[in-house]
């Protein structure tokens, strides 16, 4: 488990070390691909890295278990969840409803267009550096910014959880470059439609995008099943 990197996140806790802030840090780490499915989260390592109490960490674990990112296994500890096919189908059901409905509302360049464009640029930089984990993280940020177009804190919170779970799904892909790289150009196409204020086109591109990604992931999960 990569707990060493958490030391740098200690400053994010500020003076009030709350379980919600700890949960936010761990959720971000999951979204960035640092904690793969099945990883055991060692209490001692994390409490030392973040400078927090075990009680605070256990409350954060409880919050993330409620979000379906972690699971507690009796007498074994807390683990990052391993998602199944039903999870994949439900995550994409939510994504299609939320992301496509938000894109459809666009009639002029959205206020956060620069943030959407920056997510695309980060993906391009990661591609140039052959940083496949970074490319996946940039892609997740792109979709978070799409939902942010709605200007709804509740939708933003919903998508943070959905996209964190989605990152756990991505680990099923044996070749992350093969999976993520083709979608970068499709992100550029969606960005261009948003720049024109054409929400109908953006929705059409996004719906096909999500259908294709879901199909690839379902195929990967199916191939992983024992005969």
C-alpha positions in Angstrom: 0.0 0.0 0.0 1.3 3.4 -1.0 0.9 5.3 2.3 4.1 7.3 2.1 2.5 9.7 -0.4 -0.1 10.6 2.2 2.4 12.5 4.2 2.3 15.3 1.7 -1.5 15.4 2.2 -1.2 16.1 5.9 -1.4 19.9 5.3 -4.9 19.4 3.8 -6.2 18.6 7.2 -5.6 22.0 8.6 -6.1 22.6 12.3 -9.3 20.7 12.5 -8.5 17.1 11.7 -12.0 15.8 10.8 -13.1 12.4 9.6 -14.7 14.1 6.6 -11.4 15.6 5.5 -9.6 12.3 5.9 -12.3 10.6 3.9 -11.9 13.2 1.2 -8.1 12.6 1.0 -8.5 8.9 0.8 -11.3 9.2 -1.8 -9.0 11.4 -3.9 -6.3 8.8 -3.6 -8.7 6.1 -4.8 -9.9 8.4 -7.7 -6.2 8.9 -8.7 -5.6 5.2 -8.9 -3.2 4.9 -5.9 -5.2 2.3 -4.0 -6.2 -0.6 -6.4 -9.1 -2.8 -5.6 -8.3 -5.4 -2.9 -5.7 -3.2 -1.2 -5.7 -3.6 2.5 -5.6 -0.1 4.2 -3.2 -0.4 7.2 -4.4 1.8 10.1 -1.0 2.3 11.5 0.5 3.5 8.3 -2.3 6.0 7.5 -2.6 7.4 11.0 1.2 8.0 11.0 1.3 9.5 7.5 -1.6 11.9 8.2 -0.9 12.6 11.9 -4.4 11.6 13.0 -6.0 9.4 15.6 -7.2 5.9 14.9 -10.7 6.9 15.9 -10.7 9.7 13.3 -9.4 7.2 10.7 -12.0 4.6 11.6 -14.8 7.2 11.2 -13.4 8.1 7.7 -13.3 4.4 6.9 -17.0 4.2 7.9 -17.9 7.1 5.6 -16.1 5.5 2.7 -17.6 2.1 3.3 -21.0 3.8 3.1 -19.9 5.2 -0.2 -19.1 1.7 -1.4 -15.4 2.4 -1.8 -14.2 0.3 1.1 -15.3 -2.8 2.8 -14.6 -4.2 6.3 -13.7 -7.9 6.4 -14.1 -9.5 9.8 -10.8 -10.1 11.6 -8.9 -9.0 8.5 -9.3 -5.3 8.3 -10.5 -2.7 5.8 -10.0 -3.2 2.1 -10.6 -1.2 -1.1 -13.7 -2.8 -2.7 -13.5 -5.1 -5.7 -16.4 -4.1 -7.9 -18.4 -6.6 -10.0 -20.4 -6.5 -13.2 -23.6 -5.2 -11.5 -21.5 -2.2 -10.2 -20.3 -1.4 -13.7 -23.8 -1.4 -15.1 -25.2 0.7 -12.3 -22.3 3.2 -12.5 -22.9 3.7 -16.2 -26.6 4.0 -15.7 -26.0 6.9 -13.3 -23.4 8.5 -15.5 -25.6 8.5 -18.6 -28.5 10.0 -16.7 -26.4 12.7 -15.0 -23.7 13.6 -17.5 -25.9 13.6 -20.6 -28.7 15.6 -19.0 -26.1 18.2 -17.9 -24.5 18.4 -21.4 -28.0 18.8 -23.0 -28.6 22.1 -21.1 -25.7 23.9 -22.6 -26.7 26.7 -25.0 -23.5 28.8 -24.7 -19.9 28.2 -23.6 -20.2 27.2 -19.9 -18.6 29.3 -17.1 -16.1 26.5 -16.3 -15.0 26.0 -19.9 -11.4 26.8 -18.9 -11.5 24.0 -16.3 -12.8 21.5 -18.8 -10.1 22.5 -21.3 -7.5 22.2 -18.6 -8.5 18.6 -17.9 -8.0 17.8 -21.6 -4.6 19.5 -21.5 -3.6 17.5 -18.4 -4.6 14.3 -20.3 -2.4 15.4 -23.3 0.5 16.0 -21.0 0.1 12.6 -19.3 -0.1 11.0 -22.7 3.1 12.7 -23.8 4.8 11.4 -20.6 3.3 8.0 -21.0 1.8 8.4 -17.5 -1.3 6.1 -17.9 -2.4 6.6 -14.3 -2.3 10.3 -14.8 -4.2 10.0 -18.1 -7.0 8.1 -16.3 -7.1 10.8 -13.5 -7.3 13.6 -16.1 -10.1 11.7 -17.8 -12.0 11.4 -14.5 -11.5 15.1 -13.9 -12.9 15.9 -17.4 -16.1 14.2 -16.5 -16.3 15.8 -13.1 -16.0 19.2 -14.8 -18.8 18.2 -17.3 -21.1 17.7 -14.3 -19.9 20.9 -12.7 -21.5 22.8 -15.7 -24.8 22.4 -13.8 -23.5 24.5 -10.9 -25.0 22.0 -8.4 -22.9 21.2 -5.3 -25.1 18.1 -4.8 -24.5 16.8 -8.3 -20.8 17.5 -7.8 -20.7 15.4 -4.6 -22.7 12.6 -6.2 -20.2 12.4 -9.1 -17.2 12.5 -6.9 -18.4 9.2 -5.4 -19.4 7.7 -8.7 -16.1 8.6 -10.4 -14.1 7.3 -7.4 -15.9 4.0 -7.8 -15.3 4.1 -11.5 -11.6 4.3 -11.0 -11.8 1.0 -9.2 -13.6 -0.4 -12.3 -10.8 0.9 -14.6 -8.3 -1.5 -12.9 -9.8 -4.4 -14.7 -8.3 -3.2 -18.0 -5.0 -5.0 -18.6 -3.7 -2.3 -20.9 -4.7 1.2 -19.5 -3.1 3.0 -22.5 -5.2 1.0 -24.9 -8.3 1.8 -22.9 -7.8 5.5 -22.0 -5.8 7.0 -25.0 -8.6 6.8 -27.6 -11.0 8.6 -25.3 -8.7 11.7 -25.1 -9.5 12.7 -28.7 -13.2 12.2 -27.9 -12.8 14.5 -24.9 -11.5 17.1 -27.3 -14.5 16.7 -29.6 -16.9 17.2 -26.6 -14.9 20.2 -25.5 -15.2 21.7 -29.0 -19.0 21.2 -28.9 -19.2 23.0 -25.5 -17.0 25.8 -26.8 -19.7 26.3 -29.5 -22.4 26.2 -26.9 -23.9 23.2 -28.7 -25.3 21.0 -25.9 -27.2 18.8 -28.2 -24.0 17.8 -30.0 -22.1 17.4 -26.8 -24.8 15.1 -25.4 -24.8 13.0 -28.6 -21.0 12.6 -28.4 -21.1 11.9 -24.7 -23.8 9.2 -24.9 -21.9 7.3 -27.6 -18.7 7.7 -25.6 -20.3 6.2 -22.4 -21.9 3.4 -24.4 -18.6 2.4 -25.9 -16.7 2.6 -22.5 -19.4 0.5 -20.8 -19.2 -2.1 -23.5 -15.4 -2.4 -23.2 -15.6 -2.7 -19.4 -18.3 -5.3 -19.6 -16.3 -7.3 -22.0 -13.2 -7.1 -19.7 -15.3 -8.2 -16.7 -16.8 -11.1 -18.7 -13.3 -12.3 -19.9 -12.1 -12.2 -16.3 -14.8 -14.7 -15.1 -13.6 -18.2 -14.6 -14.8 -20.7 -17.2 
